């Protein structure tokens, strides 16, 4: 059985996330329902709009808390990484310059260490298109990737299978892999392996 991931959201433009999960050997359901969360192997927090007043919506806080209690992996992408930082008590800058462009991604070099360096290399080029960014880092989160201007691009929890990246790996992996940026497929495979490990299951 392939691990089942909840993409937490009520919108419909998650095709790239679903495709990347499928290519990594996972299934997914898109839902903002907070019931029966124990049926999922993992949680994906996707990109989206900005947060207001450094406040994480209570329903989203509830979902994150449930997966942490269950000991199941969480992967936050762009807004999703910001949600994780808020959940663990951190704060956000409302606006960082030079990390967005209307209608398309910016590409820029980053520096990585730890697990992300093992997966992507020490200086991976990634995409960028966001307004907010990590200001004060949340409790027990470690910065594992950052941009040349100091903007945090990746965080990892010290004890839990919780990873967040500020960029969009679904837009530079598998069918959408691009020659001018790092191949992000290893991140998706890590996520799938964590889901399998937590449940002691094997894919078929």
Secondary structure, DSSP 8 states (H G I E B T S, - for coil): ---EEEEE-S-S--HHHHHHHHHTT-EEEEE---SSGGG-SEEEE---S--STT---HHHHHHHHHHHHHT-EEEEETHHHHHHHHHTT--EES--TTS--TTS-EEEEEEE-HHHHHHH-TT-EEEE--S-EESS--TTEEEEEEETT--EEEEEESSSSEEEESS-GGGSSGGG--TTS---HHHHHHHHHHHHHHHT----
